[in-house]
Amino acid sequence: MKIPSFFKTPRNQKFNIAPRYYDPVKEEIEQRTSRIKKELMLENGEDVSDENFYNSRIVGSFRHGRSKTKSTAGLTQAIIIMLLVGGGAGYLYFGNLALYIFLLVSSVLLYLKVKHII
């Protein structure tokens, strides 16, 4: 018997997996199309090796993703460390005034970071 309560207790998670099946007709069609493509490439005088095909796809994928990324984590970490050290040293020398300046500067930097200016 369950004890009544105001809080909802989580239920057990159920394991649900969709069964996979093997389709021999589809597999045969894929093998035929790949064989025909290789034969057509041989007639045109192109290189048929599978290594070149996969290698070119992999290399192209990595080059594409790496060129678009821009990392500013180092700059952001340096700014945060300088603010914390400066805020701590300022508090020791100037007291509460340094905390107010620290809060002002950190809020301005947070705003600039949200607007993607920094």
N, C-alpha and C positions, 0 to 999 in steps of 0.2 A: 504494500500500500504506500502510495506517495504522500509525503508530507506537503501540505500547501505552503507556498511562499510567494513573496512579491517579486522575487528575482527569477528570471528565466534561466534555467540551466541548459548548457549546450548538450545537444544530442550526439550520439555516436556518428562518426563519419562513415559513409557507406563507400565501399570500393566498387566502382563501376568502370568497366572497360568494354569498349566496342570490339567485337570479334573481327579478326581479319580473315580474309579468305584468299585462296590462290586461284587465279583465273588462268588456266592453261591457254585458252584462245588468245587472250590479250598478250601473254608472254610470247607466244608464237608470232603474233603480228609485229611486236616490237623487234624480235630477232630478225624477221624478214626485212623490215624497213631499214634496220641498221646495216644488214648485209647488202641491200640494194644501194644504199648511200655509199658504202665503201667501194662497190663495183663502179658506180658512176664517178667517184673520185679517181679511181685507177684509170678509167677511160680518159679523163681530163688531164691526167699526168700529175695530179696532186699527191702530197704525202698522206698516207692512209693510217699511220700509226696512231693508236689511241693515246699514247703518252703526250704527243704534241697537242692534241685536242684538249685534253684535260689540263695540261700544263698552262696553255694560253688562257684558258678560262680562269684558272686560279690566280695567275699572276695579274691579270687584268682586274680582278675583283679587289685584290689587296691594294693596288695602286689607286684605284678609284676612291676607296674609302679613306685612305690615309691623307690624300691631298686636300680633302675638304675640312678635316678636323683642325681646330685651333685651340690650343691649350693655354689658359691664363691662370691655372691653378697656382703656379709658383708665385706670380705677382700678387694674387689675392692673399695667399698665406703670409707673404712678407709684410703686406700692409696690416694684416690682422695682428701679427706678432709685434710690429712696431707700435701699433695703437695700444696693445696691452702693456707692453713694457713702458711706453711713454705715460700711459694712464696711471700705472702703479708708481712710477717715479714722481709724477706730478702730484699724486695724492700725498706722498711722503713730504714733499716740499711745500705745496700750496694748500693742501686740505681739500675741502668740499668743492672749491672752485674748479679744481682739476677734474673732478668727477662730472661736473656739469659740462665742461668743455669736451670731455671724453664722450659723453652721451650725445652731444650735438654733432661732433665729428663723425661718430659711428653711425648715427641715424642718416646723415647726409650721404655717407659712403654706401649704406644699405639701399637708400633710394636710388643712387646712381647705378648700383649693381642690378637692381630690379629693372630699371629702364634700359639696361644693356649699354650703358655709356662707358663703364669701366670694363 
